[in-house]
């Protein structure tokens, strides 16, 4: 744990000095840190897997030139196979389709089951889809274990250079099957932004060429100009250590917030430095609210997250526990700051998202966008309870602590 603390610069004085050295707003912090921003349309939120599944199938149907997809988990099961089949059909119509999927897909199980669900790699390759496996797992990696933990946790789609969507939804059962079956509750945001699309196409091609013998050239992906770009979007495309942008994001929203902070997180495994970011905000009078979830479906993930709840409470945050009526897991990563700044993406509030995971987030500084996000949070609050300190103390057991240590690098 000392390593985690030192790496993130956790002392109260150092954190306050860091805050005072940056502008007092999240986007001011991002600008000064060199995070790129682009003209953008107002984003559209899709707050269930079913909503996003319907929209993604529509985007596939409307595609004319190319479809680029990068996801963490891609599996074969029910609704996920429907998406793959739609992509295959579009490929046969002459549309270029490229999919990048993390190797973790080989080890996925449905919620509350130990049955391994097949990954989509062979299915797509046999059909002729261009697919790349991110950081393939091999025996050679055993010689240098840290390479095993380099995983691409990003989820984003680009269609014809006209539309980009990103968030937390994979192409698998858990992401797409709620409701009626119990999967995850998660969101994607879709927006138009030639600048953001160009950045992410460049990122996609660079990553693709690292792992595929079939090389791509970013110049082959046209990005047409577009109108009605009424706002801006900041794009954080994290790859540690070359671009440690997740830590910049955590600094911006905790140290740049002035009045109220909402953080919706499926999992948070706190380090001393992450706890100090929350405590700093509270000491400055910021009302910090953290929403976590029951029904993780995996005991190690849930135990590790529950262990950190006492730290959040002791730092001054109000912790809400979400319990879905259908026992779905709230996988969402959503941040709203001062009713103006909204963050949607893949990072969890933990050490792993600061380091070994590839992560992606979009930040909007628009009250209209924040209002959409807060409305969704208000709906989630209908199924929440506030966690007391006494309840949080029950999870400070040796078992929960060991899971907490494990998940710092694994989860």
Secondary structure, 3 states (H helix, E strand, C coil): CHHHHHHHCCCHHHHHHHHHCCCCCHHHHHHHCCCCEEEECCCEEECCHHHHHHHHHHHHHHCCCEEEEEECCEECCCHHHHHHHHHHHHHHCCCEEEEEEEHHHHHCECCCCCCECCECHHHHHHHCCEEEEECCCCHHHHHCHHHHHCEECCCEEEECCCEEEEECCCECHHHHCCCCCCCEECCEEEECCHHHHHHHHHHHHHHHHHHCCCCCCHHHCCCCCCCCCCEEEEEEEEECCCECHHHHHHHHHHHCCCCEEEEECCCCCCCHHHHHHHHHHHHCCCEEEEEEECCCCCHHHHHHHHHCHHHHHHHCCEEEEECCCCCCEECCCEEEECCCEEEEECCCCCHHHHCCEEEEEEEEECHHHHHHHHHHHHHHHCCEEECCHHHHHCCCCHHHHHHHHHHHHHC
